[in-house]
Amino acid sequence: MKEKLAARFAELDAHLANHDYLADEFSVADAYCFTIVNWSNFLALPLKPYPHLQAYLTRIASRPHVRDALIAEGLAR
């Protein structure tokens, strides 16, 4: 499983090297991707090898509605 995730994270990282979002602008795909990839925190999967993916997560987390949802769920302060 970890090898498969690493391959997918590498694909995402390569795409995000040249794009801010999965498509031309923020979409529901980004909200879903953020949720799924953010689970790496709970699974202790390091994202250090994927700097563009890390920046993407930070970018999505800083969106006001995402931030509000993270706070409401107790995942951020």
N, C-alpha and C positions, 0 to 999 in steps of 0.2 A: 504494500500500500504506500509506504513512504517513497519508494522509487517512482511510482506512478504520479504521486503528488509532486515530487521534485521535477519531473518532466513537464507537468502542466504549469507549475510555478515558473519554470524557465521559459516556457512559451509566453506566458503572460508578461514576464519581465522584459522579454525581447520586444513585444508589442508596445509596452508602456514606455520603452526607451524613446519612442518617437510620437507617442500619443498621450494626451492627458486622461482620456477615457477609452472605454472599449470601442465606442462608436465615435462619431464626430463631436458629439456633446454628451453630457451626462444623461443617462437613461436608466430604465428599470434594470437593465443588464448590469450596470455598475452597482446598483443597490444590492442585487443578488450576489454578485461577485464579492463585494465587500463583506457581506455576511458570511459567506462560505469560507473565504480566505482568512477572515478574522478568527475563525475557529482554530486556526493554527496555534493561537495563544493557549487555548485550552488543551490542545494535544501536544504541547511542548515541541512543536515543529519550528525550528529556527528559520527566519526569513532573511537572515544576514546575507546569504548568497544572492539575494534578489533585491538590489537597492531600488530599482524602478518600481517594483511591486510594493516595497515599503513606503516609498514616497506617494504612491497611489492611495494606499490605505490612509495615510495621513491626510491627503487631499480630500478624500471622501469623508473622513471622520470630522473634518473641519466645517463641513456644510452644516448650516444652522439646524435643519430638521433632523439630520443624522445625529448631530451632537445632542439634540433634545431627546431623541430616542435612546441613545446610549446612556444618558443620565437617568432617564425614566426606568431603564432596565437594570440600573446599578452597575453598568459596565464602565462608567466614566464619572468624574466629579464635575 
